[in-house]
Amino acid sequence: MARQSPTDVKIDFLVKEIKELRAETKNLRADINKGKGAIWILIVLASAVGGIYNYFNS
């Protein structure tokens, strides 16, 4: 195996780190989208419960 120059080692390290950051970003986006969906469902359920309560209370 040929010996790499210090610049090549640094470039390889940076490429590896960028790939890891991309993977982490994808995971974070997926988690955020799940959270948005959960909030939407909770708002719909709360609206339904509030509507039913007002219907029977009046």
Backbone as ProteinMPNN parsed JSONL, in Angstrom:
{"seq_chain_A": "MARQSPTDVKIDFLVKEIKELRAETKNLRADINKGKGAIWILIVLASAVGGIYNYFNS", "coords_chain_A": {"N_chain_A": [[0.847, -1.177, 0.0], [0.605, 2.16, -0.882], [2.137, 4.986, 0.594], [0.292, 7.632, 2.004], [0.029, 11.138, 1.439], [0.105, 13.837, 3.848], [-1.886, 15.662, 3.168], [-3.658, 14.135, 1.605], [-4.566, 12.376, 3.552], [-5.943, 14.12, 5.248], [-7.951, 15.01, 3.495], [-9.317, 12.604, 2.992], [-10.277, 12.144, 5.581], [-11.982, 14.377, 5.905], [-13.872, 13.865, 3.894], [-15.025, 11.532, 4.884], [-16.172, 12.516, 7.267], [-18.05, 14.344, 6.221], [-19.793, 12.588, 4.925], [-20.839, 11.251, 7.167], [-22.132, 13.398, 8.43], [-24.117, 13.965, 6.547], [-25.672, 11.645, 6.745], [-26.561, 11.871, 9.399], [-28.047, 14.221, 9.165], [-30.123, 13.374, 7.491], [-31.386, 11.567, 9.23], [-32.208, 13.309, 11.266], [-34.015, 14.937, 9.871], [-35.987, 13.047, 9.276], [-36.882, 12.439, 11.862], [-37.932, 14.932, 12.618], [-40.025, 15.187, 10.78], [-41.654, 13.083, 11.646], [-42.371, 14.074, 14.125], [-43.843, 16.339, 13.371], [-46.031, 15.088, 12.165], [-47.127, 13.748, 14.361], [-47.908, 15.904, 15.967], [-49.854, 17.029, 14.308], [-51.784, 15.0, 14.292], [-52.503, 14.999, 17.015], [-53.656, 17.551, 17.235], [-55.886, 17.27, 15.559], [-57.303, 15.265, 16.935], [-57.799, 16.594, 19.358], [-59.425, 18.663, 18.45], [-61.625, 17.206, 17.548], [-62.529, 16.048, 19.95], [-63.139, 18.371, 21.397], [-65.173, 19.411, 19.766], [-67.147, 17.413, 19.98], [-67.64, 17.544, 22.73], [-68.682, 20.18, 22.966], [-70.966, 19.863, 21.405], [-72.587, 18.058, 22.858], [-72.779, 19.453, 25.224], [-74.264, 21.709, 24.736]], "CA_chain_A": [[0.0, 0.0, 0.0], [1.399, 3.378, -0.997], [1.996, 5.913, 1.718], [-0.469, 8.824, 1.622], [0.56, 12.405, 1.927], [-0.767, 14.404, 4.893], [-3.048, 16.302, 2.547], [-4.595, 13.077, 1.239], [-5.162, 11.873, 4.796], [-6.92, 15.127, 5.687], [-9.077, 14.999, 2.554], [-10.082, 11.394, 3.279], [-10.975, 12.371, 6.844], [-13.061, 15.329, 5.668], [-14.904, 13.189, 3.109], [-15.713, 10.634, 5.815], [-16.981, 13.339, 8.168], [-19.178, 14.888, 5.452], [-20.746, 11.489, 4.741], [-21.505, 11.049, 8.452], [-23.037, 14.527, 8.657], [-25.273, 13.78, 5.668], [-26.508, 10.59, 7.329], [-27.191, 12.446, 10.589], [-29.041, 15.182, 8.705], [-31.276, 12.603, 7.028], [-32.08, 11.05, 10.413], [-32.864, 14.426, 11.948], [-35.178, 15.328, 9.08], [-37.008, 12.018, 9.47], [-37.438, 12.634, 13.207], [-38.737, 16.156, 12.601], [-41.265, 14.894, 10.055], [-42.484, 12.261, 12.528], [-42.904, 14.977, 15.146], [-44.886, 17.149, 12.745], [-47.191, 14.223, 11.986], [-47.712, 13.498, 15.676], [-48.59, 17.141, 16.387], [-51.048, 17.168, 13.479], [-52.77, 14.036, 14.792], [-52.98, 15.476, 18.315], [-54.542, 18.699, 17.009], [-57.137, 16.749, 15.007], [-58.018, 14.586, 18.018], [-58.273, 17.608, 20.313], [-60.54, 19.36, 17.812], [-62.772, 16.296, 17.55], [-63.015, 15.939, 21.329], [-63.752, 19.658, 21.714], [-66.436, 19.514, 19.037], [-68.112, 16.501, 20.591], [-67.982, 18.102, 24.038], [-69.564, 21.326, 22.759], [-72.233, 19.391, 20.844], [-73.393, 17.482, 23.946], [-72.902, 20.409, 26.31], [-75.219, 22.771, 24.427]], "C_chain_A": [[0.896, 1.245, 0.0], [1.114, 4.3, 0.183], [1.286, 7.18, 1.24], [0.209, 10.066, 2.181], [-0.385, 12.935, 3.013], [-2.02, 15.077, 4.33], [-4.093, 15.268, 2.16], [-5.303, 12.511, 2.462], [-6.238, 12.839, 5.288], [-8.147, 15.136, 4.794], [-9.941, 13.776, 2.8], [-10.895, 11.541, 4.558], [-12.17, 13.301, 6.652], [-14.202, 14.688, 4.879], [-15.718, 12.259, 4.002], [-16.638, 11.412, 6.742], [-18.205, 13.915, 7.443], [-20.233, 13.814, 5.228], [-21.521, 11.218, 6.019], [-22.506, 12.171, 8.737], [-24.283, 14.422, 7.784], [-26.227, 12.738, 6.231], [-27.246, 11.117, 8.559], [-28.287, 13.433, 10.2], [-30.3, 14.472, 8.219], [-32.077, 12.072, 8.21], [-32.821, 12.155, 11.149], [-34.103, 14.884, 11.192], [-36.305, 14.328, 9.241], [-37.672, 12.174, 10.836], [-38.335, 13.865, 13.263], [-40.064, 15.908, 11.893], [-42.201, 14.025, 10.887], [-43.134, 13.139, 13.595], [-44.017, 15.852, 14.6], [-46.16, 16.341, 12.569], [-47.898, 13.965, 13.308], [-48.47, 14.731, 16.171], [-49.883, 17.319, 15.604], [-52.144, 16.232, 13.976], [-53.344, 14.495, 16.126], [-53.934, 16.653, 18.156], [-55.89, 18.235, 16.474], [-57.949, 16.073, 16.104], [-58.575, 15.583, 19.025], [-59.449, 18.378, 19.733], [-61.797, 18.492, 17.824], [-63.37, 16.184, 18.946], [-63.701, 17.238, 21.741], [-65.072, 19.84, 21.02], [-67.513, 18.63, 19.631], [-68.565, 17.037, 21.949], [-68.948, 19.27, 23.895], [-70.921, 20.903, 22.228], [-73.141, 18.855, 21.963], [-73.607, 18.448, 25.104], [-73.948, 21.483, 26.023], [-76.63, 22.301, 24.4]], "O_chain_A": [[1.829, 1.351, 0.796], [-0.006, 4.371, 0.69], [1.634, 7.735, 0.199], [0.857, 10.045, 3.227], [-1.543, 12.524, 3.084], [-3.081, 15.055, 4.953], [-5.287, 15.491, 2.361], [-6.494, 12.203, 2.414], [-7.319, 12.414, 5.696], [-9.269, 15.257, 5.286], [-11.167, 13.881, 2.817], [-12.05, 11.121, 4.623], [-13.251, 13.039, 7.18], [-15.372, 14.942, 5.166], [-16.943, 12.199, 3.897], [-17.774, 10.997, 6.973], [-19.292, 13.959, 8.02], [-21.43, 14.086, 5.326], [-22.728, 10.98, 5.973], [-23.604, 11.913, 9.229], [-25.383, 14.751, 8.228], [-27.444, 12.921, 6.202], [-28.431, 10.836, 8.737], [-29.339, 13.475, 10.838], [-31.414, 14.914, 8.501], [-33.307, 12.119, 8.198], [-33.946, 11.951, 11.607], [-35.128, 15.186, 11.804], [-37.467, 14.721, 9.334], [-38.892, 12.052, 10.951], [-39.39, 13.833, 13.897], [-41.11, 16.366, 12.353], [-43.418, 14.209, 10.839], [-44.306, 12.963, 13.925], [-45.018, 16.086, 15.277], [-47.255, 16.854, 12.799], [-49.127, 13.962, 13.369], [-49.558, 14.605, 16.733], [-50.9, 17.717, 16.171], [-53.305, 16.63, 14.07], [-54.55, 14.389, 16.345], [-54.927, 16.739, 18.879], [-56.929, 18.749, 16.888], [-59.159, 16.285, 16.195], [-59.704, 15.43, 19.493], [-60.382, 18.713, 20.462], [-62.897, 18.982, 18.08], [-64.591, 16.221, 19.102], [-64.753, 17.197, 22.379], [-66.011, 20.371, 21.612], [-68.662, 19.049, 19.771], [-69.752, 16.985, 22.273], [-69.935, 19.345, 24.627], [-71.932, 21.52, 22.564], [-74.331, 19.17, 22.001], [-74.537, 18.266, 25.89], [-74.468, 22.103, 26.951], [-77.54, 23.093, 24.151]]}, "name": "protein", "num_of_chains": 1, "seq": "MARQSPTDVKIDFLVKEIKELRAETKNLRADINKGKGAIWILIVLASAVGGIYNYFNS"}
